[in-house]
Amino acid sequence: MAQTIAEKILSAHAGRNLKAGDFTVSKVDFCFGQDGTSGIIIDRLRELGVNKLFEKRKFCMVIDHNAPSPNLGAATVQKKMREFALRQGAFFYDINCGICHQVIPEKGHILPGYLVLGADSHTSTYGALGALATGVGSTDLAVALATGKNWFKVPQTIKIILKGRLPIGVFAKDVILYIIGDMTANGATYQALEFYGPVVDSLGMDGRFTICNMAVELGAKCGFMPVDEKTKSWLRKRTDKKYKVYQADKGAAYTLVKEYDVSKIEPSLAKPHSVDNYATVDEVKGAVITEAFIGTCTNGRFEDLALAAKILKNRKVKKSVKLIITPASRDIYLQALKAGFIEAFIDAGAVVLNPGCGPCVGTHQGVPADGEVVISTANRNFKGRMGNPNAFIYLASPATVCASAIEGKIADPRKYLRAAFS
């Protein structure tokens, strides 16, 4: 029976051959929670009468959404997490480490072929490493921690082929925004996505993480990138563990095959208040902004910061704009510091925050006022996402965010890129 990647990984973890639509109980390789979900996980384990995790080194907790804690409630949850991790001997990444979706793969916890559950919706990020990674609720996560297993419905799969060459000003973020605009936010509900083509092959790991991160914004259960030499090289720097690579069989059944010629894509945006409210930058340029944000689990990686530094170096942010930049992890922060990016950001007038989710979640940093307009590299822009339902959020690439911060209005990044790379 020809199988997709999702069918193969779930079959391997169930010990029997599975096809899309089957229900199964499969062994889980790694689980995690963050500070918005771990308190509930701990409570559910207590209610289940579980005093010991199925395997302590297959679980970690990360404080990233409220780092450092902005109030007593968050501080109480974080204290509970620290005490639980110490008691159980689980991996724990505190307020100085960064975002779960950067820190966990960065520390070598995720390998190709793994079945990963995270109490966070953007767990799909790890598909860039060839893992079947999906977000679940805190109760489901607690069950996996208690038993080492969970139930799954094997998803159907959509194949997406990216052809052509990325034009100047177009990056992985523009590509995934374009795909979501075309397929809609419900276009892949409870399905897996497999990404292929010369564009995927040309992307660095940071760009692949960006695309898989936003697979869930199509409604997808998970997304996969091919495990090639770039992937293996990235992994070798972080772990020496052995792993198995799963590839789709020739003749595997797909519900849909989509081909995109990226050479036709322009710098892109998602307009308020939906991630599939697509527009080109040219269609909305000139719209006045009051805040710009570069960071998150989507675009807070080294390549993103390097791009931002290229554009911002020897330029100034418009005085009417608050530009906030948040590295995705401590390691990335240190790399950016050594490369001179942080100095370039501060000289330009930006505020550089500690590693973490920052303004994205809307609990304590960079909350916009009523009527303010934000352009952000985050993955969601629904009402209230950044802490205020009366604000307006555009989503874009780091290049477009930088160009807009300089001009104080939504701006085309291409002229700045041509100047920076000439």
Secondary structure, 3 states (H helix, E strand, C coil): CCCCHHHHHHHHHHCCCCCCCCEEEEECCEEEEECCCHHHHHHHHHHCCCCCCCCHHHEEEECCCCCCCCCHHHHHHHHHHHHHHHHHCCEEECCCCECHHHHHHHCCCCCCCCEEEEECHHHHHHHHHCCEEEECCHHHHHHHHHHCEEEEECCEEEEEEEECCCCCCCCHHHHHHHHHHHHCCCCCCCEEEEEECHHHHHCCHHHHHHHHHHHHHHCCCEEECCCCHHHHHHHHCCCCCCCCCCCCCCCCCCCEEEEEEHHHCCCEEECCCCCCCEEEHHHHCCCECCEEEECHHHHCCHHHHHHHHHHHCCCCCCCCCEEEECCCEHHHHHHHHHCCHHHHHHHHCCEECCCCCHHHHCCCCCCCCCCCEEEECCCCCCCCCCCCCCCEEEECCHHHHHHHHHHCECCCCHHHHHHHCC
